[in-house]
Amino acid sequence: MRVAAYQMPVKACYDNTAVEHLSARVRECEHAGVSLLCCPEAALGGLVDYVDEPADIAISGEPGVLAAKLRPLASRSVTVIVGFTECDDSGRYFNAAAVCSEGSLIGIYRKHHPAIRRSRYSPGADATVFRVNGATIGILICRDSLDTRLAATLAHRGAQILCIPTNNAMPADRGGPQLVDEVRALDARHATTLRVPVIRADVVGETHGLVSAGASIITQRTSGQTCASGSEDGELIVAELS
């Protein structure tokens, strides 16, 4: 199975060009024969904890509204996982990932562990797996990947691939290049322990005082060996899963 992770320029998450960037990567995947594309956490609009008005970037989780927003990313051949901020009917915000397959929105995953400190996001609770393109995928958004029990639950429920939308853009005193090594070691542990490949898509670059070194990586199952990793701004990382 040919898969990809998009290491997205973090500035594109916040400057209203995200859909343009993401759509271009979907079309690139179509031409490259990629069947599964993982995009970063909060790719659409950024994280509400770093914007003045959360309502300005939040998208209703109502299927019709979200599907319309995601229509430029629709593809018959590429399943796309993309992070966004969901707002429910009661006004709560969720750090979420939409799963689009065969041109349609098929589901949403909500992040279980929004932040170490305070967050405007409410925690999600479901550990759903999704059947797409002949494979079953589980999703862990960024910090969720530290929850080994949650990862194991997804594998127990049949996940054959773990997708990890990530957004490591933080104030410079909280992040840094060391996160890349930590993330790669974590993904290798998941791959070898759960015997599933891991696809992580991160942002990279600087914007509005936020910095990310870019930890995007695709890790093979069982061996834990890196089969592709990101280093350049706006890079599409492609690999064949064994």
Wavefront OBJ file of the C-alpha trace (Angstrom):
o trace
v 0.000 0.000 0.000
v 1.400 3.376 -1.014
v 0.920 6.060 1.650
v 1.955 9.643 2.299
v 2.364 12.202 5.083
v 2.219 15.917 4.359
v 4.742 18.043 6.258
v 2.781 21.277 5.931
v 4.189 24.806 6.361
v 2.733 25.941 9.685
v 2.044 29.413 8.325
v -0.403 27.872 5.836
v -2.529 26.605 8.728
v -3.131 30.156 9.928
v -3.154 32.323 6.776
v -6.272 31.015 4.995
v -4.309 29.097 2.330
v -4.648 25.654 3.942
v -7.284 24.304 1.555
v -5.191 25.339 -1.444
v -2.095 23.602 -0.041
v -3.978 20.449 0.955
v -5.856 20.148 -2.324
v -2.597 20.373 -4.262
v -1.133 17.529 -2.198
v -4.212 15.358 -2.808
v -3.826 15.849 -6.563
v -0.117 15.005 -6.221
v -1.035 11.800 -4.399
v -3.476 10.846 -7.152
v -0.699 11.083 -9.735
v 1.749 9.188 -7.497
v -0.581 6.256 -6.851
v -0.913 7.048 -3.132
v -4.055 5.637 -1.531
v -3.770 7.132 1.986
v -2.669 10.670 2.874
v -2.237 11.836 6.478
v -2.222 15.625 7.006
v -1.315 17.547 10.168
v -3.353 18.288 13.260
v -5.276 21.570 12.930
v -4.224 21.871 9.287
v -7.420 23.813 8.619
v -7.162 27.047 10.583
v -4.575 26.189 13.229
v -5.091 25.493 16.919
v -7.690 27.477 18.891
v -5.258 27.849 21.788
v -3.143 30.119 19.580
v -5.822 32.318 17.980
v -7.746 35.273 19.394
v -11.208 34.145 18.278
v -11.757 30.358 18.166
v -15.073 30.804 16.379
v -13.216 32.261 13.406
v -11.508 28.942 12.624
v -13.968 26.389 14.025
v -16.059 24.266 11.662
v -19.371 22.675 12.539
v -19.169 18.900 12.819
v -22.554 18.650 11.128
v -21.859 16.370 8.130
v -23.197 18.707 5.456
v -21.226 21.729 6.670
v -17.963 19.840 7.098
v -18.337 17.963 3.815
v -18.761 21.258 1.968
v -15.600 22.639 3.567
v -13.665 19.518 2.608
v -15.011 19.228 -0.942
v -11.773 20.555 -2.561
v -9.942 17.603 -0.953
v -12.326 14.957 -2.274
v -10.758 12.115 -4.245
v -12.005 8.779 -5.523
v -8.611 7.139 -5.102
v -6.996 8.885 -2.103
v -8.266 8.628 1.470
v -7.414 11.882 3.277
v -7.082 12.446 7.025
v -7.028 16.137 7.896
v -7.037 17.981 11.218
v -9.455 20.806 12.038
v -11.260 22.450 14.961
v -14.792 21.125 15.370
v -17.548 23.082 17.116
v -20.569 21.114 18.330
v -24.137 22.312 18.906
v -23.384 23.311 22.504
v -20.437 25.489 21.516
v -17.708 23.127 22.666
v -14.503 22.915 20.635
v -12.826 19.618 19.750
v -9.429 19.030 18.224
v -10.577 16.690 15.475
v -9.514 14.809 12.358
v -11.840 14.179 9.442
v -11.581 11.011 7.361
v -12.528 11.445 3.700
v -12.644 8.358 1.492
v -13.976 7.682 -1.996
v -14.989 11.325 -2.261
v -17.095 11.351 0.920
v -16.721 12.232 4.586
v -16.908 8.929 6.460
v -16.076 9.923 10.026
v -14.416 12.146 12.636
v -11.945 11.362 15.402
v -11.710 13.707 18.416
v -8.440 14.110 20.332
v -8.570 12.544 23.799
v -5.745 14.567 25.398
v -5.976 18.208 24.224
v -2.984 19.692 26.096
v -0.633 19.350 29.014
v -1.718 22.710 30.410
v -5.002 24.573 29.926
v -6.804 24.268 26.591
v -9.947 25.610 24.982
v -10.548 22.132 23.566
v -12.820 19.567 25.199
v -11.532 15.969 25.258
v -12.891 13.324 22.927
v -13.827 9.856 24.140
v -14.301 7.484 21.194
v -11.620 5.104 19.916
v -13.073 4.447 16.482
v -11.314 2.658 13.643
v -12.131 3.335 10.002
v -12.221 0.915 7.069
v -10.765 2.624 3.987
v -9.248 1.411 0.720
v -9.122 -2.182 1.906
v -7.357 -1.342 5.190
v -8.457 -0.480 8.715
v -6.891 2.647 10.198
v -6.746 4.083 13.703
v -6.113 7.758 14.459
v -4.203 9.326 17.347
v -3.908 13.106 17.301
v -0.487 14.329 18.454
v -0.339 13.971 22.268
v -2.765 11.007 22.089
v 0.171 9.004 20.739
v 1.711 9.109 24.229
v -1.271 7.102 25.512
v -0.066 3.530 24.998
v -3.368 2.098 26.217
v -5.329 4.089 23.627
v -2.941 2.999 20.859
v -3.292 -0.619 21.952
v -7.087 -0.286 21.990
v -7.087 0.828 18.364
v -4.854 -2.088 17.386
v -7.098 -4.489 19.327
v -10.092 -3.129 17.404
v -8.429 -4.019 14.139
v -6.322 -1.015 13.167
v -3.729 -2.119 10.620
v -2.201 1.367 10.292
v -1.873 4.139 12.878
v -2.187 7.689 11.523
v -0.992 10.521 13.759
v -1.909 14.059 12.676
v 0.492 16.270 14.667
v 1.061 19.969 15.223
v 4.289 20.594 17.114
v 4.259 24.362 16.453
v 4.692 25.910 19.899
v 6.387 28.900 21.490
v 10.140 28.431 21.130
v 10.669 27.851 24.858
v 8.311 24.860 24.846
v 9.310 22.943 21.742
v 12.419 22.531 19.650
v 14.329 20.026 17.499
v 14.561 17.535 20.379
v 10.897 16.747 19.824
v 11.773 15.158 16.478
v 13.973 12.510 18.083
v 11.407 11.876 20.824
v 8.603 11.439 18.320
v 10.579 9.080 16.106
v 11.473 6.873 19.064
v 7.831 6.814 20.160
v 6.592 5.820 16.705
v 9.186 3.048 16.493
v 7.911 1.662 19.805
v 4.320 1.676 18.564
v 5.332 -0.024 15.314
v 7.271 -2.811 16.983
v 4.964 -3.326 19.964
v 1.656 -3.209 18.084
v 3.051 -4.544 14.800
v 1.490 -1.793 12.706
v 3.040 0.877 10.481
v 2.800 4.439 11.759
v 2.209 7.522 9.600
v 2.813 10.850 11.335
v 2.228 14.210 9.631
v 3.544 17.358 11.336
v 3.828 21.044 10.499
v 7.161 22.782 9.952
v 8.486 26.332 10.051
v 7.576 29.484 11.979
v 4.584 31.783 12.282
v 3.323 34.258 14.888
v 5.914 33.180 17.454
v 5.245 29.460 16.957
v 8.043 27.145 15.825
v 8.133 23.531 14.632
v 11.127 21.525 13.431
v 8.846 19.053 11.597
v 8.543 15.515 12.929
v 6.736 13.915 9.986
v 7.746 10.278 9.552
v 6.512 6.970 8.175
v 7.637 3.962 10.200
v 7.387 0.328 9.093
v 5.653 -2.227 11.256
v 7.603 -4.781 13.344
v 11.045 -3.450 12.407
v 10.365 0.093 13.585
v 12.628 1.315 10.799
v 11.987 4.675 9.220
v 10.998 4.291 5.591
v 10.518 8.025 4.985
v 10.878 11.234 6.976
v 10.418 14.920 6.340
v 12.957 17.703 6.303
v 11.756 20.369 3.882
v 9.068 23.015 4.103
v 5.874 21.793 2.458
v 7.176 18.318 1.686
v 5.017 15.353 0.708
v 6.586 12.194 2.160
v 5.713 8.976 0.287
v 6.442 5.364 1.157
v 5.372 1.833 0.270
v 4.228 -0.081 3.338
v 5.553 -3.627 3.659
l 1 2 3 4 5 6 7 8 9 10 11 12 13 14 15 16 17 18 19 20 21 22 23 24 25 26 27 28 29 30 31 32 33 34 35 36 37 38 39 40 41 42 43 44 45 46 47 48 49 50 51 52 53 54 55 56 57 58 59 60 61 62 63 64 65 66 67 68 69 70 71 72 73 74 75 76 77 78 79 80 81 82 83 84 85 86 87 88 89 90 91 92 93 94 95 96 97 98 99 100 101 102 103 104 105 106 107 108 109 110 111 112 113 114 115 116 117 118 119 120 121 122 123 124 125 126 127 128 129 130 131 132 133 134 135 136 137 138 139 140 141 142 143 144 145 146 147 148 149 150 151 152 153 154 155 156 157 158 159 160 161 162 163 164 165 166 167 168 169 170 171 172 173 174 175 176 177 178 179 180 181 182 183 184 185 186 187 188 189 190 191 192 193 194 195 196 197 198 199 200 201 202 203 204 205 206 207 208 209 210 211 212 213 214 215 216 217 218 219 220 221 222 223 224 225 226 227 228 229 230 231 232 233 234 235 236 237 238 239 240 241 242
